[in-house]
């Protein structure tokens, strides 16, 4: 489901264009190479919004003409995403290392879709970190093997064989 289009559609009479403009305004302020992946807004008044990109999560609360509150969470800092169903709506809470924010009264199916999206982004991010750590470990092991070769403990052939094994060649 495209939560961006669905959020615009569900904004209600007289609010669809305003919601679309709000999303476009947000999209124009994205960082270079950042992509907007999902959006949710409170119902019936879309004064609480959540924006999910491939780099961060932003919770935006409109509290009046001149008062807005925006909380940003880099994906790497998010420790959990929680949803709770209340009546006909759902709440999403984002918990990070030293901060948290929530959006209330989202449409249930949008809240579920955003949670799934964020969970997949967090899972993908942790896999990339694990891959980077593995690469560093392999590089350290090869360096240690090179030290053993240079000190005469390993032959050049033994070093090359073990290096190929570590690199999966």
VMD Tcl script that builds the backbone (N, CA, C; Angstrom):
set m [mol new atoms 507]
animate dup $m
set s [atomselect $m all]
$s set {name element resname resid chain x y z} {
  {N N UNK 1 A 0.842 -1.186 0.000}
  {CA C UNK 1 A 0.000 0.000 0.000}
  {C C UNK 1 A 0.883 1.244 0.000}
  {N N UNK 2 A 0.493 2.226 -0.746}
  {CA C UNK 2 A 1.185 3.513 -0.793}
  {C C UNK 2 A 0.574 4.394 0.292}
  {N N UNK 3 A 1.255 4.482 1.450}
  {CA C UNK 3 A 0.700 5.257 2.562}
  {C C UNK 3 A 0.654 6.751 2.264}
  {N N UNK 4 A 1.471 7.211 1.350}
  {CA C UNK 4 A 1.466 8.633 1.002}
  {C C UNK 4 A 0.140 8.986 0.333}
  {N N UNK 5 A -0.202 8.251 -0.721}
  {CA C UNK 5 A -1.458 8.511 -1.427}
  {C C UNK 5 A -2.667 8.192 -0.553}
  {N N UNK 6 A -2.566 7.150 0.242}
  {CA C UNK 6 A -3.667 6.762 1.127}
  {C C UNK 6 A -3.921 7.848 2.184}
  {N N UNK 7 A -2.864 8.443 2.716}
  {CA C UNK 7 A -3.004 9.519 3.707}
  {C C UNK 7 A -3.676 10.734 3.087}
  {N N UNK 8 A -3.306 11.066 1.861}
  {CA C UNK 8 A -3.954 12.186 1.156}
  {C C UNK 8 A -5.428 11.874 0.957}
  {N N UNK 9 A -5.714 10.672 0.496}
  {CA C UNK 9 A -7.098 10.255 0.229}
  {C C UNK 9 A -7.956 10.307 1.495}
  {N N UNK 10 A -7.387 9.911 2.634}
  {CA C UNK 10 A -8.143 9.843 3.884}
  {C C UNK 10 A -8.159 11.156 4.670}
  {N N UNK 11 A -7.525 12.200 4.135}
  {CA C UNK 11 A -7.453 13.475 4.854}
  {C C UNK 11 A -8.828 14.108 5.053}
  {N N UNK 12 A -9.770 13.750 4.224}
  {CA C UNK 12 A -11.127 14.268 4.397}
  {C C UNK 12 A -11.421 15.438 3.475}
  {N N UNK 13 A -12.692 15.760 3.417}
  {CA C UNK 13 A -13.144 16.852 2.556}
  {C C UNK 13 A -12.455 18.158 2.927}
  {N N UNK 14 A -11.985 18.851 1.934}
  {CA C UNK 14 A -11.361 20.150 2.150}
  {C C UNK 14 A -9.946 20.078 2.698}
  {N N UNK 15 A -9.463 18.871 3.038}
  {CA C UNK 15 A -8.121 18.742 3.602}
  {C C UNK 15 A -7.153 18.009 2.679}
  {N N UNK 16 A -7.654 17.423 1.614}
  {CA C UNK 16 A -6.800 16.636 0.723}
  {C C UNK 16 A -5.713 17.490 0.086}
  {N N UNK 17 A -6.091 18.661 -0.437}
  {CA C UNK 17 A -5.099 19.535 -1.083}
  {C C UNK 17 A -4.091 20.049 -0.060}
  {N N UNK 18 A -4.568 20.383 1.139}
  {CA C UNK 18 A -3.665 20.869 2.184}
  {C C UNK 18 A -2.681 19.768 2.585}
  {N N UNK 19 A -3.161 18.530 2.692}
  {CA C UNK 19 A -2.289 17.412 3.051}
  {C C UNK 19 A -1.271 17.160 1.950}
  {N N UNK 20 A -1.720 17.226 0.701}
  {CA C UNK 20 A -0.813 17.036 -0.425}
  {C C UNK 20 A 0.269 18.126 -0.436}
  {N N UNK 21 A -0.112 19.372 -0.175}
  {CA C UNK 21 A 0.862 20.466 -0.126}
  {C C UNK 21 A 1.838 20.270 1.037}
  {N N UNK 22 A 1.335 19.807 2.175}
  {CA C UNK 22 A 2.186 19.558 3.346}
  {C C UNK 22 A 3.233 18.485 3.011}
  {N N UNK 23 A 2.809 17.422 2.345}
  {CA C UNK 23 A 3.735 16.348 1.968}
  {C C UNK 23 A 4.755 16.849 0.956}
  {N N UNK 24 A 4.313 17.622 -0.022}
  {CA C UNK 24 A 5.240 18.164 -1.016}
  {C C UNK 24 A 6.241 19.135 -0.374}
  {N N UNK 25 A 5.780 19.927 0.567}
  {CA C UNK 25 A 6.670 20.834 1.294}
  {C C UNK 25 A 7.719 20.030 2.059}
  {N N UNK 26 A 7.271 18.978 2.714}
  {CA C UNK 26 A 8.206 18.114 3.440}
  {C C UNK 26 A 9.204 17.483 2.468}
  {N N UNK 27 A 8.687 16.957 1.357}
  {CA C UNK 27 A 9.535 16.279 0.371}
  {C C UNK 27 A 10.605 17.231 -0.175}
  {N N UNK 28 A 10.260 18.506 -0.355}
  {CA C UNK 28 A 11.224 19.470 -0.891}
  {C C UNK 28 A 12.359 19.762 0.094}
  {N N UNK 29 A 12.157 19.453 1.367}
  {CA C UNK 29 A 13.190 19.687 2.371}
  {C C UNK 29 A 14.028 18.466 2.706}
  {N N UNK 30 A 13.887 17.402 1.925}
  {CA C UNK 30 A 14.664 16.194 2.185}
  {C C UNK 30 A 16.134 16.407 1.867}
  {N N UNK 31 A 16.973 15.634 2.531}
  {CA C UNK 31 A 18.405 15.672 2.269}
  {C C UNK 31 A 18.682 15.075 0.888}
  {N N UNK 32 A 19.873 15.361 0.371}
  {CA C UNK 32 A 20.262 14.812 -0.923}
  {C C UNK 32 A 20.241 13.287 -0.855}
  {N N UNK 33 A 19.686 12.646 -1.866}
  {CA C UNK 33 A 19.586 11.197 -1.988}
  {C C UNK 33 A 18.721 10.557 -0.896}
  {N N UNK 34 A 17.816 11.326 -0.308}
  {CA C UNK 34 A 16.884 10.782 0.676}
  {C C UNK 34 A 15.526 10.616 -0.002}
  {N N UNK 35 A 14.855 9.518 0.278}
  {CA C UNK 35 A 13.577 9.223 -0.359}
  {C C UNK 35 A 12.468 9.093 0.663}
  {N N UNK 36 A 11.343 9.732 0.384}
  {CA C UNK 36 A 10.163 9.613 1.232}
  {C C UNK 36 A 9.489 8.288 0.916}
  {N N UNK 37 A 9.315 7.449 1.941}
  {CA C UNK 37 A 8.773 6.111 1.736}
  {C C UNK 37 A 7.361 5.939 2.272}
  {N N UNK 38 A 7.015 6.699 3.334}
  {CA C UNK 38 A 5.697 6.539 3.919}
  {C C UNK 38 A 5.281 7.752 4.724}
  {N N UNK 39 A 3.951 7.939 4.822}
  {CA C UNK 39 A 3.388 9.069 5.550}
  {C C UNK 39 A 2.123 8.597 6.252}
  {N N UNK 40 A 1.910 9.135 7.438}
  {CA C UNK 40 A 0.653 8.916 8.143}
  {C C UNK 40 A 0.247 10.210 8.825}
  {N N UNK 41 A -1.058 10.398 9.008}
  {CA C UNK 41 A -1.558 11.615 9.662}
  {C C UNK 41 A -2.724 11.248 10.565}
  {N N UNK 42 A -2.856 12.010 11.648}
  {CA C UNK 42 A -3.942 11.768 12.586}
  {C C UNK 42 A -5.289 12.012 11.915}
  {N N UNK 43 A -6.301 11.422 12.501}
  {CA C UNK 43 A -7.646 11.501 11.940}
  {C C UNK 43 A -8.608 11.885 13.063}
  {N N UNK 44 A -9.538 12.783 12.900}
  {CA C UNK 44 A -9.968 13.396 11.647}
  {C C UNK 44 A -9.153 14.629 11.266}
  {N N UNK 45 A -8.464 15.255 12.209}
  {CA C UNK 45 A -7.649 16.420 11.856}
  {C C UNK 45 A -6.195 15.968 11.704}
  {N N UNK 46 A -5.613 16.182 10.540}
  {CA C UNK 46 A -4.241 15.707 10.311}
  {C C UNK 46 A -3.179 16.629 10.917}
  {N N UNK 47 A -3.300 16.922 12.204}
  {CA C UNK 47 A -2.359 17.827 12.865}
  {C C UNK 47 A -1.129 17.100 13.410}
  {N N UNK 48 A -1.192 15.771 13.476}
  {CA C UNK 48 A -0.029 14.974 13.855}
  {C C UNK 48 A 0.339 14.120 12.655}
  {N N UNK 49 A 1.610 14.190 12.280}
  {CA C UNK 49 A 2.044 13.487 11.072}
  {C C UNK 49 A 3.342 12.741 11.346}
  {N N UNK 50 A 3.499 11.641 10.645}
  {CA C UNK 50 A 4.745 10.884 10.697}
  {C C UNK 50 A 5.234 10.689 9.275}
  {N N UNK 51 A 6.502 10.993 9.050}
  {CA C UNK 51 A 7.134 10.843 7.744}
  {C C UNK 51 A 8.265 9.830 7.894}
  {N N UNK 52 A 8.304 8.850 7.010}
  {CA C UNK 52 A 9.337 7.826 7.041}
  {C C UNK 52 A 10.139 7.920 5.752}
  {N N UNK 53 A 11.440 8.114 5.894}
  {CA C UNK 53 A 12.328 8.129 4.740}
  {C C UNK 53 A 13.291 6.953 4.863}
  {N N UNK 54 A 14.145 6.799 3.894}
  {CA C UNK 54 A 15.133 5.734 3.958}
  {C C UNK 54 A 16.294 6.072 4.896}
  {N N UNK 55 A 16.284 7.269 5.496}
  {CA C UNK 55 A 17.350 7.672 6.405}
  {C C UNK 55 A 16.872 8.050 7.812}
  {N N UNK 56 A 15.609 8.452 7.938}
  {CA C UNK 56 A 15.123 8.942 9.235}
  {C C UNK 56 A 13.604 8.869 9.328}
  {N N UNK 57 A 13.135 9.103 10.548}
  {CA C UNK 57 A 11.698 9.191 10.833}
  {C C UNK 57 A 11.475 10.571 11.443}
  {N N UNK 58 A 10.463 11.269 10.965}
  {CA C UNK 58 A 10.161 12.604 11.468}
  {C C UNK 58 A 8.724 12.614 11.966}
  {N N UNK 59 A 8.537 13.080 13.194}
  {CA C UNK 59 A 7.199 13.270 13.755}
  {C C UNK 59 A 6.961 14.772 13.790}
  {N N UNK 60 A 5.869 15.199 13.167}
  {CA C UNK 60 A 5.554 16.621 13.047}
  {C C UNK 60 A 4.181 16.863 13.662}
  {N N UNK 61 A 4.133 17.800 14.601}
  {CA C UNK 61 A 2.859 18.157 15.230}
  {C C UNK 61 A 2.588 19.636 14.996}
  {N N UNK 62 A 1.408 19.920 14.441}
  {CA C UNK 62 A 0.989 21.288 14.170}
  {C C UNK 62 A 0.078 21.705 15.315}
  {N N UNK 63 A 0.509 22.719 16.056}
  {CA C UNK 63 A -0.249 23.133 17.240}
  {C C UNK 63 A -0.830 24.527 17.100}
  {N N UNK 64 A -0.827 25.051 15.931}
  {CA C UNK 64 A -1.350 26.395 15.688}
  {C C UNK 64 A -0.667 26.979 14.472}
  {N N UNK 65 A -1.040 28.176 14.136}
  {CA C UNK 65 A -0.483 28.812 12.948}
  {C C UNK 65 A 1.027 28.995 13.068}
  {N N UNK 66 A 1.498 29.373 14.251}
  {CA C UNK 66 A 2.908 29.680 14.415}
  {C C UNK 66 A 3.654 28.660 15.258}
  {N N UNK 67 A 2.985 27.606 15.700}
  {CA C UNK 67 A 3.642 26.650 16.583}
  {C C UNK 67 A 3.621 25.259 15.968}
  {N N UNK 68 A 4.805 24.782 15.658}
  {CA C UNK 68 A 5.005 23.436 15.130}
  {C C UNK 68 A 6.090 22.760 15.943}
  {N N UNK 69 A 5.925 21.480 16.152}
  {CA C UNK 69 A 6.946 20.700 16.840}
  {C C UNK 69 A 7.385 19.587 15.898}
  {N N UNK 70 A 8.692 19.477 15.709}
  {CA C UNK 70 A 9.220 18.441 14.833}
  {C C UNK 70 A 10.320 17.691 15.574}
  {N N UNK 71 A 10.198 16.362 15.595}
  {CA C UNK 71 A 11.211 15.515 16.217}
  {C C UNK 71 A 11.738 14.575 15.138}
  {N N UNK 72 A 13.060 14.547 14.978}
  {CA C UNK 72 A 13.678 13.708 13.957}
  {C C UNK 72 A 14.483 12.592 14.605}
  {N N UNK 73 A 14.385 11.409 14.015}
  {CA C UNK 73 A 15.112 10.242 14.485}
  {C C UNK 73 A 15.900 9.630 13.325}
  {N N UNK 74 A 17.224 9.677 13.356}
  {CA C UNK 74 A 17.972 8.914 12.354}
  {C C UNK 74 A 17.634 7.429 12.567}
  {N N UNK 75 A 17.504 6.671 11.503}
  {CA C UNK 75 A 17.146 5.256 11.648}
  {C C UNK 75 A 18.118 4.518 12.568}
  {N N UNK 76 A 19.383 4.909 12.526}
  {CA C UNK 76 A 20.383 4.221 13.347}
  {C C UNK 76 A 20.149 4.412 14.843}
  {N N UNK 77 A 19.378 5.429 15.233}
  {CA C UNK 77 A 19.147 5.671 16.660}
  {C C UNK 77 A 17.842 5.050 17.170}
  {N N UNK 78 A 16.999 4.542 16.273}
  {CA C UNK 78 A 15.701 4.005 16.678}
  {C C UNK 78 A 15.887 2.629 17.306}
  {N N UNK 79 A 15.398 2.490 18.545}
  {CA C UNK 79 A 15.510 1.194 19.215}
  {C C UNK 79 A 14.231 0.378 19.093}
  {N N UNK 80 A 13.074 1.056 19.009}
  {CA C UNK 80 A 11.838 0.295 18.811}
  {C C UNK 80 A 10.738 1.184 18.242}
  {N N UNK 81 A 9.771 0.510 17.653}
  {CA C UNK 81 A 8.571 1.159 17.119}
  {C C UNK 81 A 7.394 0.366 17.668}
  {N N UNK 82 A 6.490 1.054 18.335}
  {CA C UNK 82 A 5.367 0.383 18.976}
  {C C UNK 82 A 4.057 0.939 18.447}
  {N N UNK 83 A 3.091 0.058 18.245}
  {CA C UNK 83 A 1.758 0.500 17.848}
  {C C UNK 83 A 0.747 -0.027 18.849}
  {N N UNK 84 A -0.247 0.792 19.123}
  {CA C UNK 84 A -1.360 0.376 19.977}
  {C C UNK 84 A -2.651 0.810 19.302}
  {N N UNK 85 A -3.631 -0.067 19.354}
  {CA C UNK 85 A -4.938 0.233 18.769}
  {C C UNK 85 A -5.823 0.809 19.862}
  {N N UNK 86 A -6.446 1.935 19.533}
  {CA C UNK 86 A -7.376 2.586 20.462}
  {C C UNK 86 A -8.644 2.926 19.702}
  {N N UNK 87 A -9.701 2.174 19.970}
  {CA C UNK 87 A -10.962 2.411 19.279}
  {C C UNK 87 A -10.810 2.156 17.794}
  {N N UNK 88 A -11.131 3.151 16.981}
  {CA C UNK 88 A -11.031 3.017 15.531}
  {C C UNK 88 A -9.684 3.473 14.984}
  {N N UNK 89 A -8.808 3.931 15.857}
  {CA C UNK 89 A -7.512 4.429 15.418}
  {C C UNK 89 A -6.371 3.678 16.059}
  {N N UNK 90 A -5.168 4.086 15.719}
  {CA C UNK 90 A -3.964 3.468 16.273}
  {C C UNK 90 A -2.932 4.552 16.556}
  {N N UNK 91 A -2.093 4.278 17.526}
  {CA C UNK 91 A -0.997 5.174 17.875}
  {C C UNK 91 A 0.319 4.505 17.508}
  {N N UNK 92 A 1.283 5.304 17.086}
  {CA C UNK 92 A 2.639 4.823 16.836}
  {C C UNK 92 A 3.564 5.585 17.764}
  {N N UNK 93 A 4.442 4.842 18.430}
  {CA C UNK 93 A 5.450 5.455 19.290}
  {C C UNK 93 A 6.821 5.031 18.778}
  {N N UNK 94 A 7.692 6.011 18.568}
  {CA C UNK 94 A 9.060 5.761 18.139}
  {C C UNK 94 A 9.943 6.003 19.353}
  {N N UNK 95 A 10.775 5.022 19.675}
  {CA C UNK 95 A 11.673 5.119 20.820}
  {C C UNK 95 A 13.099 5.062 20.295}
  {N N UNK 96 A 13.883 6.062 20.684}
  {CA C UNK 96 A 15.293 6.121 20.291}
  {C C UNK 96 A 16.138 6.145 21.553}
  {N N UNK 97 A 17.441 6.205 21.366}
  {CA C UNK 97 A 18.371 6.122 22.480}
  {C C UNK 97 A 18.058 7.088 23.625}
  {N N UNK 98 A 17.730 8.321 23.330}
  {CA C UNK 98 A 17.439 9.258 24.417}
  {C C UNK 98 A 16.232 10.147 24.111}
  {N N UNK 99 A 15.320 9.648 23.292}
  {CA C UNK 99 A 14.172 10.458 22.908}
  {C C UNK 99 A 13.041 9.547 22.465}
  {N N UNK 100 A 11.832 10.052 22.518}
  {CA C UNK 100 A 10.706 9.315 21.956}
  {C C UNK 100 A 9.633 10.301 21.526}
  {N N UNK 101 A 8.794 9.850 20.608}
  {CA C UNK 101 A 7.696 10.670 20.107}
  {C C UNK 101 A 6.591 9.735 19.644}
  {N N UNK 102 A 5.387 10.279 19.585}
  {CA C UNK 102 A 4.272 9.451 19.139}
  {C C UNK 102 A 3.327 10.258 18.266}
  {N N UNK 103 A 2.573 9.522 17.466}
  {CA C UNK 103 A 1.515 10.087 16.644}
  {C C UNK 103 A 0.261 9.299 16.998}
  {N N UNK 104 A -0.803 10.025 17.325}
  {CA C UNK 104 A -2.040 9.381 17.757}
  {C C UNK 104 A -3.123 9.487 16.695}
  {N N UNK 105 A -4.077 8.587 16.791}
  {CA C UNK 105 A -5.287 8.578 15.957}
  {C C UNK 105 A -4.999 8.390 14.465}
  {N N UNK 106 A -4.043 7.521 14.148}
  {CA C UNK 106 A -3.806 7.162 12.755}
  {C C UNK 106 A -4.839 6.125 12.326}
  {N N UNK 107 A -5.111 6.052 11.049}
  {CA C UNK 107 A -5.921 4.957 10.542}
  {C C UNK 107 A -5.148 3.664 10.826}
  {N N UNK 108 A -5.848 2.642 11.293}
  {CA C UNK 108 A -5.192 1.408 11.722}
  {C C UNK 108 A -4.338 0.803 10.610}
  {N N UNK 109 A -4.873 0.705 9.404}
  {CA C UNK 109 A -4.110 0.057 8.332}
  {C C UNK 109 A -2.866 0.865 7.944}
  {N N UNK 110 A -2.915 2.169 8.072}
  {CA C UNK 110 A -1.731 2.992 7.789}
  {C C UNK 110 A -0.693 2.804 8.891}
  {N N UNK 111 A -1.134 2.779 10.141}
  {CA C UNK 111 A -0.212 2.550 11.262}
  {C C UNK 111 A 0.489 1.201 11.113}
  {N N UNK 112 A -0.259 0.174 10.747}
  {CA C UNK 112 A 0.335 -1.158 10.567}
  {C C UNK 112 A 1.322 -1.164 9.416}
  {N N UNK 113 A 0.983 -0.513 8.337}
  {CA C UNK 113 A 1.874 -0.462 7.172}
  {C C UNK 113 A 3.158 0.313 7.511}
  {N N UNK 114 A 3.028 1.439 8.226}
  {CA C UNK 114 A 4.209 2.216 8.608}
  {C C UNK 114 A 5.100 1.425 9.564}
  {N N UNK 115 A 4.491 0.702 10.503}
  {CA C UNK 115 A 5.284 -0.129 11.424}
  {C C UNK 115 A 6.054 -1.187 10.653}
  {N N UNK 116 A 5.404 -1.846 9.710}
  {CA C UNK 116 A 6.089 -2.861 8.891}
  {C C UNK 116 A 7.236 -2.241 8.094}
  {N N UNK 117 A 6.994 -1.077 7.521}
  {CA C UNK 117 A 8.014 -0.372 6.760}
  {C C UNK 117 A 9.217 -0.034 7.639}
  {N N UNK 118 A 8.954 0.531 8.805}
  {CA C UNK 118 A 10.045 0.914 9.712}
  {C C UNK 118 A 10.783 -0.321 10.206}
  {N N UNK 119 A 10.049 -1.377 10.561}
  {CA C UNK 119 A 10.701 -2.623 10.989}
  {C C UNK 119 A 11.630 -3.153 9.909}
  {N N UNK 120 A 11.189 -3.116 8.651}
  {CA C UNK 120 A 12.042 -3.616 7.566}
  {C C UNK 120 A 13.270 -2.720 7.378}
  {N N UNK 121 A 13.101 -1.404 7.528}
  {CA C UNK 121 A 14.249 -0.495 7.429}
  {C C UNK 121 A 15.251 -0.748 8.558}
  {N N UNK 122 A 14.738 -0.956 9.770}
  {CA C UNK 122 A 15.618 -1.217 10.914}
  {C C UNK 122 A 16.340 -2.549 10.739}
  {N N UNK 123 A 15.631 -3.553 10.235}
  {CA C UNK 123 A 16.242 -4.862 9.996}
  {C C UNK 123 A 17.327 -4.753 8.929}
  {N N UNK 124 A 17.037 -4.027 7.854}
  {CA C UNK 124 A 17.997 -3.820 6.779}
  {C C UNK 124 A 19.227 -3.078 7.285}
  {N N UNK 125 A 19.004 -2.063 8.113}
  {CA C UNK 125 A 20.092 -1.268 8.680}
  {C C UNK 125 A 20.981 -2.127 9.571}
  {N N UNK 126 A 20.385 -3.001 10.385}
  {CA C UNK 126 A 21.195 -3.847 11.270}
  {C C UNK 126 A 21.981 -4.870 10.465}
  {N N UNK 127 A 21.420 -5.362 9.337}
  {CA C UNK 127 A 22.160 -6.286 8.478}
  {C C UNK 127 A 23.353 -5.598 7.836}
  {N N UNK 128 A 23.192 -4.318 7.429}
  {CA C UNK 128 A 24.303 -3.585 6.837}
  {C C UNK 128 A 25.403 -3.376 7.863}
  {N N UNK 129 A 25.035 -3.078 9.114}
  {CA C UNK 129 A 26.021 -2.900 10.178}
  {C C UNK 129 A 26.758 -4.202 10.429}
  {N N UNK 130 A 26.031 -5.322 10.454}
  {CA C UNK 130 A 26.659 -6.620 10.655}
  {C C UNK 130 A 27.627 -6.923 9.516}
  {N N UNK 131 A 27.240 -6.574 8.288}
  {CA C UNK 131 A 28.095 -6.803 7.123}
  {C C UNK 131 A 29.374 -5.972 7.222}
  {N N UNK 132 A 29.256 -4.728 7.649}
  {CA C UNK 132 A 30.424 -3.857 7.811}
  {C C UNK 132 A 31.344 -4.422 8.888}
  {N N UNK 133 A 30.754 -4.867 10.026}
  {CA C UNK 133 A 31.555 -5.443 11.103}
  {C C UNK 133 A 32.270 -6.692 10.633}
  {N N UNK 134 A 31.605 -7.530 9.833}
  {CA C UNK 134 A 32.224 -8.737 9.299}
  {C C UNK 134 A 33.392 -8.380 8.401}
  {N N UNK 135 A 33.242 -7.365 7.551}
  {CA C UNK 135 A 34.324 -6.938 6.664}
  {C C UNK 135 A 35.525 -6.458 7.462}
  {N N UNK 136 A 35.268 -5.728 8.542}
  {CA C UNK 136 A 36.355 -5.246 9.399}
  {C C UNK 136 A 37.052 -6.419 10.063}
  {N N UNK 137 A 36.282 -7.410 10.548}
  {CA C UNK 137 A 36.873 -8.587 11.175}
  {C C UNK 137 A 37.765 -9.347 10.197}
  {N N UNK 138 A 37.291 -9.508 8.959}
  {CA C UNK 138 A 38.072 -10.216 7.944}
  {C C UNK 138 A 39.359 -9.450 7.638}
  {N N UNK 139 A 39.259 -8.143 7.517}
  {CA C UNK 139 A 40.450 -7.329 7.247}
  {C C UNK 139 A 41.456 -7.461 8.388}
  {N N UNK 140 A 40.982 -7.468 9.630}
  {CA C UNK 140 A 41.876 -7.633 10.787}
  {C C UNK 140 A 42.550 -9.005 10.761}
  {N N UNK 141 A 41.780 -10.029 10.411}
  {CA C UNK 141 A 42.347 -11.379 10.358}
  {C C UNK 141 A 43.417 -11.481 9.277}
  {N N UNK 142 A 43.160 -10.867 8.126}
  {CA C UNK 142 A 44.150 -10.897 7.048}
  {C C UNK 142 A 45.410 -10.149 7.464}
  {N N UNK 143 A 45.240 -9.047 8.164}
  {CA C UNK 143 A 46.408 -8.287 8.646}
  {C C UNK 143 A 47.230 -9.124 9.617}
  {N N UNK 144 A 46.552 -9.839 10.502}
  {CA C UNK 144 A 47.268 -10.709 11.458}
  {C C UNK 144 A 47.995 -11.835 10.728}
  {N N UNK 145 A 47.317 -12.386 9.705}
  {CA C UNK 145 A 47.974 -13.423 8.905}
  {C C UNK 145 A 49.205 -12.868 8.193}
  {N N UNK 146 A 49.104 -11.637 7.690}
  {CA C UNK 146 A 50.246 -11.003 7.021}
  {C C UNK 146 A 51.400 -10.821 8.001}
  {N N UNK 147 A 51.084 -10.452 9.241}
  {CA C UNK 147 A 52.124 -10.315 10.262}
  {C C UNK 147 A 52.801 -11.662 10.531}
  {N N UNK 148 A 51.999 -12.740 10.569}
  {CA C UNK 148 A 52.556 -14.080 10.772}
  {C C UNK 148 A 53.439 -14.485 9.588}
  {N N UNK 149 A 53.006 -14.134 8.375}
  {CA C UNK 149 A 53.807 -14.411 7.173}
  {C C UNK 149 A 55.110 -13.631 7.221}
  {N N UNK 150 A 55.012 -12.342 7.562}
  {CA C UNK 150 A 56.199 -11.485 7.589}
  {C C UNK 150 A 57.194 -11.911 8.657}
  {N N UNK 151 A 56.711 -12.524 9.730}
  {CA C UNK 151 A 57.619 -12.983 10.784}
  {C C UNK 151 A 58.127 -14.400 10.523}
  {N N UNK 152 A 57.682 -15.019 9.418}
  {CA C UNK 152 A 58.199 -16.325 9.031}
  {C C UNK 152 A 57.425 -17.505 9.579}
  {N N UNK 153 A 56.352 -17.276 10.301}
  {CA C UNK 153 A 55.563 -18.372 10.871}
  {C C UNK 153 A 54.730 -19.051 9.790}
  {N N UNK 154 A 54.205 -18.262 8.848}
  {CA C UNK 154 A 53.441 -18.803 7.716}
  {C C UNK 154 A 54.236 -18.626 6.433}
  {N N UNK 155 A 54.063 -19.588 5.529}
  {CA C UNK 155 A 54.664 -19.423 4.206}
  {C C UNK 155 A 53.738 -18.546 3.370}
  {N N UNK 156 A 54.247 -18.092 2.223}
  {CA C UNK 156 A 53.438 -17.267 1.309}
  {C C UNK 156 A 52.225 -18.057 0.824}
  {N N UNK 157 A 52.428 -19.369 0.542}
  {CA C UNK 157 A 51.323 -20.211 0.068}
  {C C UNK 157 A 50.254 -20.371 1.149}
  {N N UNK 158 A 50.674 -20.589 2.396}
  {CA C UNK 158 A 49.715 -20.739 3.504}
  {C C UNK 158 A 48.927 -19.436 3.706}
  {N N UNK 159 A 49.652 -18.320 3.633}
  {CA C UNK 159 A 48.997 -17.018 3.780}
  {C C UNK 159 A 47.941 -16.815 2.693}
  {N N UNK 160 A 48.311 -17.057 1.425}
  {CA C UNK 160 A 47.387 -16.866 0.304}
  {C C UNK 160 A 46.186 -17.804 0.392}
  {N N UNK 161 A 46.408 -19.047 0.805}
  {CA C UNK 161 A 45.302 -20.004 0.932}
  {C C UNK 161 A 44.313 -19.552 2.005}
  {N N UNK 162 A 44.819 -19.121 3.153}
  {CA C UNK 162 A 43.941 -18.682 4.238}
  {C C UNK 162 A 43.223 -17.375 3.870}
  {N N UNK 163 A 43.923 -16.490 3.174}
  {CA C UNK 163 A 43.322 -15.224 2.735}
  {C C UNK 163 A 42.168 -15.488 1.776}
  {N N UNK 164 A 42.364 -16.402 0.826}
  {CA C UNK 164 A 41.297 -16.756 -0.110}
  {C C UNK 164 A 40.108 -17.367 0.632}
  {N N UNK 165 A 40.392 -18.182 1.641}
  {CA C UNK 165 A 39.323 -18.808 2.428}
  {C C UNK 165 A 38.512 -17.727 3.155}
  {N N UNK 166 A 39.186 -16.776 3.764}
  {CA C UNK 166 A 38.497 -15.701 4.484}
  {C C UNK 166 A 37.665 -14.840 3.553}
  {N N UNK 167 A 38.170 -14.588 2.357}
  {CA C UNK 167 A 37.464 -13.747 1.381}
  {C C UNK 167 A 36.408 -14.514 0.600}
  {N N UNK 168 A 36.367 -15.825 0.777}
  {CA C UNK 168 A 35.362 -16.621 0.076}
  {C C UNK 168 A 35.643 -16.768 -1.407}
  {N N UNK 169 A 36.911 -16.718 -1.756}
  {CA C UNK 169 A 37.303 -16.811 -3.175}
  {C C UNK 169 A 37.592 -18.262 -3.537}
}
mol reanalyze $m
mol bondsrecalc $m
mol representation Tube
mol addrep $m
